[in-house]
C-alpha cells in the first residue's frame, strides 16, 4: 500500500516509514530542449519542479526534488520514506 503525498494522513504514514507516491505532470519544452516535470502534491509547503534534457535525467532530478521536499515538510530524518513518482504526459 502506498500513500499519495498531499492526501489526508500522508505525513503520519511517511513518519511511520510507509511508501509514498506523487503524481507528476511532464511535458517537452521545445524552446529549452528539456523535459519539464511538475507536481502539486506538496503544495502549499513546497513547489516541485524538475527539468532535464533526457527522460532518465528527469527521473533523477525528480528524486532530488522530492527528497528536498520530504525534508522540508517532515524535517530531517535519518531515513526518508520511499517515494515513487507517477509521470503522465501533460
LINZI-V748604 format. One record per residue. N is the residue number from 1. SS is DSSP state (H for helix, E for strand, - for the rest). Layout:
n:N ss:SS
n:N ss:SS
This chain:
n:1 ss:-
n:2 ss:-
n:3 ss:E
n:4 ss:E
n:5 ss:-
n:6 ss:-
n:7 ss:-
n:8 ss:-
n:9 ss:-
n:10 ss:H
n:11 ss:H
n:12 ss:H
n:13 ss:H
n:14 ss:H
n:15 ss:H
n:16 ss:-
n:17 ss:-
n:18 ss:-
n:19 ss:-
n:20 ss:E
n:21 ss:E
n:22 ss:E
n:23 ss:E
n:24 ss:E
n:25 ss:E
n:26 ss:E
n:27 ss:E
n:28 ss:E
n:29 ss:E
n:30 ss:-
n:31 ss:-
n:32 ss:-
n:33 ss:-
n:34 ss:E
n:35 ss:E
n:36 ss:E
n:37 ss:E
n:38 ss:E
n:39 ss:E
n:40 ss:-
n:41 ss:-
n:42 ss:-
n:43 ss:-
n:44 ss:-
n:45 ss:-
n:46 ss:-
n:47 ss:-
n:48 ss:E
n:49 ss:E
n:50 ss:E
n:51 ss:E
n:52 ss:E
n:53 ss:-
n:54 ss:-
n:55 ss:H
n:56 ss:H
n:57 ss:H
n:58 ss:H
n:59 ss:H
n:60 ss:H
n:61 ss:H
n:62 ss:H
n:63 ss:H
n:64 ss:H
n:65 ss:H
n:66 ss:H
n:67 ss:H
n:68 ss:H
n:69 ss:H
n:70 ss:H
n:71 ss:H
n:72 ss:H
n:73 ss:H
n:74 ss:H
n:75 ss:-
n:76 ss:-
n:77 ss:-
n:78 ss:-
n:79 ss:-
n:80 ss:-
n:81 ss:-
n:82 ss:-
n:83 ss:E
n:84 ss:E
n:85 ss:E
n:86 ss:E
n:87 ss:E
n:88 ss:E
n:89 ss:E
n:90 ss:-
